[in-house]
Amino acid sequence: MAKVVRFHQTGGPEVLKIEELDVSPPGQNEVQIRIKAIGLNRAEAMFRLGQYLEAPKLPARLGYEAAGTVAAVGPGVGSFKVGDTVSVIPSFSLNSYGMYADLANAPVHAVVKHPATLSYEEAASAWMQYVTAYGALIDIAGLTKGDTLVIPAASSSVGIAAIQIANKVGATPIALTRGSSKRQALLDAGAAHVISTDEQDLVKEIMSLTDGKGARVIFDPVGGPTFAKLTQATAHQGILFLYGALSTDPTPLPLFDVLSKWITIRGYVMMEITSDPARLEKAKAFVIEGLSDGSLKPIVSKTFPLDEIVEAHRFLESNQQIGKVVVTV
């Protein structure tokens, strides 16, 4: 029997229940993992609420990211053996697999041997944030030396990843945060500049920092009313990614700015990368290189034991964290 987190109805963190369940042996092209740490993600909270890209099939499991050791391998798996230290890349449906457990099966294409220098907590924090940011910034936008990148919600794990990736390739990361309380932490995380959007004029500050040109790349998980200001701060022929909907307000389309500056507004989800084997392999290589040389370093904000999964989700939704929320098993 294994401890498995499931929910039988959509709702707040309190719907999460730890249940004792049998875990089937790994099937064709599956790896069974004895889980040591789990990385939490906003996508999972949205899935729990019934507000994600796919509706949960109840009773539903959760969990895109984990790290641990291989407990068993299924038929067709030749690249892993029992005892290997591995982590999981979010590249599957939550209606098919869930990593919130002490023992879980994962599809072999989503399992990777991470650098041995990483702790389980760091390894469980790595893949969602770095592959998400890599896909938009490197694979699609071709972020490079001399570019300016604006990062709303910069204290999130993906925001921190975007800061680190920008620094890795020589771009200038400008972090956005609502208040000033996270300013120093974001500077410490590598942001070249921090703008407190509740206290400063967002457009004025970005235009000043870019000598009036605007940012070539903006990487926004929020949407809502601020989106119009972001288009004003985008450079001519710049690209503005919208990869989330953290704001509950409508997102306007400022058509004049888009047309007059030839801005590309790009919807983006990480599955664009993980569903393409060739692009996923390039993402893996980029992330593993960065994790190995230290240019990419996961920041763990806070850890909770598995028995406190409800409290962990409440903290995830509190917006207090800088970096990743991790559950240990």
C-alpha positions as CSV (number, residue, x, y, z in Angstrom):
1,M,0.0,0.0,0.0
2,A,1.2,3.5,-0.8
3,K,0.2,7.0,0.5
4,V,-1.5,8.7,-2.4
5,V,-3.1,12.2,-2.5
6,R,-6.4,12.4,-4.3
7,F,-9.5,14.6,-4.3
8,H,-13.1,13.5,-4.8
9,Q,-14.5,17.0,-5.6
10,T,-13.0,20.2,-6.9
11,G,-12.4,23.0,-4.5
12,G,-9.9,24.6,-2.1
13,P,-6.9,22.8,-0.5
14,E,-9.1,21.1,2.0
15,V,-10.4,18.7,-0.7
16,L,-7.0,17.0,-0.8
17,K,-7.0,13.6,1.1
18,I,-4.2,11.2,1.8
19,E,-5.4,7.7,1.0
20,E,-3.8,4.2,1.4
21,L,-3.9,2.7,-2.1
22,D,-2.4,-0.2,-4.0
23,V,0.0,1.0,-6.8
24,S,0.0,-1.3,-9.8
25,P,3.4,-2.6,-11.1
26,P,4.8,-0.3,-13.8
27,G,3.4,-1.1,-17.3
28,Q,4.9,-0.9,-20.7
29,N,7.4,2.0,-20.9
30,E,6.7,3.0,-17.3
31,V,9.1,3.6,-14.3
32,Q,8.0,3.2,-10.7
33,I,9.5,5.7,-8.4
34,R,10.0,5.7,-4.6
35,I,9.4,9.4,-4.1
36,K,11.4,11.5,-1.8
37,A,10.3,15.0,-2.7
38,I,7.5,16.7,-4.7
39,G,7.5,20.1,-6.3
40,L,4.2,22.0,-6.1
41,N,2.9,24.0,-9.0
42,R,0.2,26.6,-9.7
43,A,-1.1,24.4,-12.5
44,E,-2.0,21.7,-9.9
45,A,-3.9,24.2,-7.8
46,M,-5.9,25.2,-10.9
47,F,-6.5,21.5,-11.7
48,R,-7.8,20.9,-8.1
49,L,-10.1,23.9,-8.6
50,G,-11.4,22.6,-11.9
51,Q,-10.0,25.6,-13.7
52,Y,-7.1,24.1,-15.7
53,L,-6.6,23.2,-19.3
54,E,-8.3,19.8,-18.7
55,A,-11.1,18.9,-16.3
56,P,-10.2,16.4,-13.5
57,K,-11.7,12.9,-13.7
58,L,-12.8,12.3,-10.2
59,P,-11.4,10.9,-7.9
60,A,-8.3,12.6,-9.3
61,R,-4.6,12.6,-8.5
62,L,-2.2,15.5,-8.6
63,G,1.5,16.1,-9.1
64,Y,3.7,16.9,-12.1
65,E,7.1,16.9,-10.4
66,A,8.9,14.6,-8.1
67,A,12.4,13.2,-7.3
68,G,13.3,9.9,-5.8
69,T,14.8,6.5,-6.7
70,V,13.6,3.9,-9.2
71,A,11.7,1.1,-7.4
72,A,10.8,-1.0,-10.5
73,V,10.8,-0.7,-14.3
74,G,8.2,-1.9,-16.7
75,P,8.6,-3.7,-20.1
76,G,10.4,-1.7,-22.7
77,V,12.4,0.3,-20.2
78,G,16.1,-0.1,-20.8
79,S,17.5,3.3,-19.7
80,F,16.9,3.0,-16.0
81,K,17.5,0.4,-13.3
82,V,16.3,-0.1,-9.8
83,G,18.1,2.2,-7.4
84,D,18.8,5.0,-10.0
85,T,18.2,8.5,-8.7
86,V,15.7,10.3,-10.9
87,S,13.3,13.2,-11.3
88,V,10.2,13.8,-13.3
89,I,9.5,16.2,-16.1
90,P,5.9,17.5,-16.4
91,S,5.0,15.9,-19.7
92,F,1.8,13.9,-19.2
93,S,-1.8,14.4,-18.3
94,L,-2.8,14.7,-14.6
95,N,-5.7,12.4,-15.5
96,S,-3.1,9.7,-16.3
97,Y,-0.4,10.1,-13.7
98,G,0.1,11.9,-10.4
99,M,3.2,12.4,-8.3
100,Y,1.7,13.3,-5.0
101,A,2.5,10.0,-3.3
102,D,5.3,8.0,-1.7
103,L,5.2,5.6,-4.6
104,A,4.1,6.4,-8.2
105,N,4.4,5.2,-11.8
106,A,5.6,7.7,-14.5
107,P,6.0,7.4,-18.2
108,V,9.6,6.7,-19.1
109,H,9.8,9.7,-21.5
110,A,9.2,12.0,-18.4
111,V,11.9,10.4,-16.2
112,V,15.4,11.8,-16.2
113,K,18.7,11.3,-14.3
114,H,19.5,14.7,-12.9
115,P,22.9,16.0,-11.8
116,A,24.1,14.2,-8.7
117,T,24.9,17.6,-7.0
118,L,21.1,18.3,-6.6
119,S,19.2,17.4,-3.5
120,Y,15.9,15.6,-3.9
121,E,14.2,18.9,-3.0
122,E,16.1,20.8,-5.7
123,A,15.6,18.1,-8.3
124,A,11.8,18.0,-7.6
125,S,11.8,21.8,-8.2
126,A,13.7,22.0,-11.4
127,W,11.8,20.8,-14.4
128,M,8.5,22.7,-14.5
129,Q,10.1,26.0,-14.0
130,Y,13.1,25.7,-16.2
131,V,11.4,23.9,-19.2
132,T,8.6,26.4,-19.0
133,A,10.9,29.4,-19.2
134,Y,13.3,27.8,-21.6
135,G,10.5,27.0,-24.1
136,A,9.3,30.6,-24.4
137,L,12.5,32.5,-23.9
138,I,15.1,30.3,-25.7
139,D,13.2,27.9,-28.0
140,I,10.7,30.5,-29.3
141,A,12.0,34.0,-28.6
142,G,15.7,33.2,-29.0
143,L,16.6,35.4,-26.0
144,T,20.2,36.5,-26.3
145,K,22.9,38.9,-25.1
146,G,21.8,42.5,-25.2
147,D,18.0,41.7,-25.0
148,T,15.9,43.0,-22.2
149,L,13.4,40.6,-20.6
150,V,10.5,41.8,-18.4
151,I,9.2,39.2,-15.9
152,P,5.8,39.8,-14.1
153,A,5.2,37.7,-11.0
154,A,8.9,37.4,-10.8
155,S,9.0,35.8,-7.3
156,S,7.3,32.6,-8.6
157,S,9.5,29.6,-9.4
158,V,9.1,30.2,-13.2
159,G,9.9,33.9,-12.6
160,I,13.1,32.9,-10.8
161,A,13.9,30.5,-13.6
162,A,13.4,33.2,-16.2
163,I,15.8,35.5,-14.3
164,Q,18.5,32.8,-14.2
165,I,18.0,31.9,-17.9
166,A,18.3,35.6,-18.9
167,N,21.6,35.9,-17.0
168,K,22.8,32.6,-18.4
169,V,22.5,33.9,-22.0
170,G,23.6,37.5,-21.2
171,A,20.2,39.2,-21.4
172,T,19.0,41.8,-18.8
173,P,16.1,40.6,-16.6
174,I,13.7,43.2,-15.2
175,A,11.6,41.7,-12.4
176,L,8.1,42.9,-11.6
177,T,6.5,42.5,-8.2
178,R,3.5,44.2,-6.7
179,G,5.1,45.6,-3.5
180,S,8.6,46.3,-2.4
181,S,8.9,43.6,0.2
182,K,10.4,41.1,-2.3
183,R,12.7,43.6,-3.9
184,Q,16.0,42.5,-2.2
185,A,15.2,38.8,-2.6
186,L,14.7,39.3,-6.4
187,L,17.9,41.3,-6.7
188,D,19.7,38.5,-4.7
189,A,18.1,36.0,-7.2
190,G,19.8,37.8,-10.1
191,A,17.3,40.4,-11.3
192,A,19.2,43.4,-12.8
193,H,16.3,45.7,-11.8
194,V,13.1,45.3,-9.8
195,I,9.9,47.4,-10.4
196,S,7.2,47.5,-7.7
197,T,4.1,47.8,-9.8
198,D,1.9,49.1,-7.0
199,E,4.4,51.9,-6.2
200,Q,6.0,52.8,-9.5
201,D,4.9,53.7,-13.0
202,L,5.5,50.4,-14.8
203,V,5.7,51.8,-18.3
204,K,7.9,54.8,-17.4
205,E,10.4,52.6,-15.5
206,I,10.8,50.1,-18.3
207,M,11.1,52.7,-20.9
208,S,13.7,54.5,-18.8
209,L,15.7,51.3,-18.2
210,T,15.7,50.5,-22.0
211,D,16.6,54.0,-23.2
212,G,13.1,54.5,-24.6
213,K,13.1,51.3,-26.7
214,G,11.0,49.0,-24.5
215,A,11.6,45.3,-23.8
216,R,12.1,42.9,-26.7
217,V,10.6,40.0,-24.6
218,I,7.9,40.0,-21.9
219,F,7.0,36.8,-20.1
220,D,3.6,37.2,-18.4
221,P,1.7,34.6,-16.3
222,V,-0.9,37.1,-15.0
223,G,-2.9,38.9,-17.7
224,G,-5.6,41.2,-16.5
225,P,-5.6,45.0,-16.6
226,T,-1.8,45.3,-16.4
227,F,-1.5,43.5,-19.8
228,A,-2.3,46.8,-21.6
229,K,0.6,48.5,-19.8
230,L,2.9,45.7,-20.8
231,T,2.2,46.3,-24.5
232,Q,3.1,49.9,-24.0
233,A,6.4,48.8,-22.6
234,T,7.1,46.3,-25.4
235,A,9.7,47.2,-28.0
236,H,9.0,47.5,-31.7
237,Q,8.6,44.0,-33.1
238,G,8.9,42.6,-29.6
239,I,7.2,39.5,-28.3
240,L,4.8,39.3,-25.4
241,F,4.1,35.9,-24.0
242,L,0.9,35.1,-22.0
243,Y,1.4,31.8,-20.3
244,G,-1.0,32.0,-17.4
245,A,-4.2,33.7,-16.1
246,L,-3.4,34.6,-12.4
247,S,-5.6,37.7,-12.7
248,T,-9.3,37.0,-12.4
249,D,-10.0,40.2,-14.3
250,P,-10.5,40.4,-18.1
251,T,-7.4,40.8,-20.2
252,P,-7.8,43.7,-22.7
253,L,-6.2,43.7,-26.1
254,P,-4.7,47.2,-26.7
255,L,-4.9,46.9,-30.5
256,F,-3.3,50.2,-31.4
257,D,-0.1,49.4,-29.5
258,V,0.0,45.9,-31.0
259,L,-0.5,47.1,-34.6
260,S,1.6,50.2,-34.5
261,K,4.6,48.4,-33.0
262,W,4.1,45.1,-34.8
263,I,4.1,43.3,-31.5
264,T,3.7,39.5,-31.4
265,I,1.3,38.4,-28.6
266,R,1.9,34.7,-28.1
267,G,-0.1,32.3,-26.0
268,Y,2.2,29.6,-24.6
269,V,2.1,26.5,-22.5
270,M,5.0,24.2,-21.7
271,M,3.3,21.3,-23.4
272,E,4.3,22.9,-26.7
273,I,7.9,21.8,-25.8
274,T,7.2,18.5,-23.9
275,S,4.9,17.1,-26.6
276,D,7.7,17.4,-29.2
277,P,10.5,14.8,-28.5
278,A,13.2,16.8,-30.4
279,R,12.4,20.1,-28.7
280,L,12.2,18.3,-25.3
281,E,15.6,16.8,-25.8
282,K,17.1,20.2,-26.5
283,A,15.3,21.6,-23.4
284,K,16.7,18.7,-21.2
285,A,20.3,19.4,-22.5
286,F,20.0,23.1,-21.8
287,V,18.6,22.6,-18.3
288,I,21.1,19.8,-17.3
289,E,24.0,22.0,-18.5
290,G,22.7,24.9,-16.4
291,L,22.1,22.7,-13.3
292,S,25.6,21.1,-13.7
293,D,27.5,24.4,-14.1
294,G,25.4,26.2,-11.5
295,S,24.0,28.9,-13.8
296,L,20.6,27.4,-13.0
297,K,20.0,26.8,-9.3
298,P,16.5,26.0,-8.0
299,I,15.4,28.1,-5.0
300,V,13.3,26.2,-2.5
301,S,11.1,28.7,-0.6
302,K,9.6,26.3,2.0
303,T,9.1,22.6,2.6
304,F,6.2,20.6,4.1
305,P,5.9,16.9,5.0
306,L,3.4,14.9,2.9
307,D,1.0,14.8,5.8
308,E,0.7,18.6,5.6
309,I,-0.3,18.6,1.9
310,V,-3.3,20.8,2.6
311,E,-1.2,23.4,4.4
312,A,1.4,23.2,1.6
313,H,-1.3,24.1,-1.0
314,R,-2.5,27.0,1.2
315,F,1.0,28.4,1.3
316,L,1.3,27.9,-2.5
317,E,-1.7,30.1,-3.0
318,S,-0.7,32.7,-0.4
319,N,1.9,34.3,-2.8
320,Q,4.3,34.5,0.1
321,Q,6.9,32.3,-1.5
322,I,10.0,33.2,-3.4
323,G,10.8,30.2,-5.5
324,K,9.4,26.7,-5.1
325,V,7.2,25.1,-2.5
326,V,8.3,21.5,-1.9
327,V,6.7,18.5,-0.1
328,T,9.0,15.9,1.4
329,V,8.2,12.3,1.8
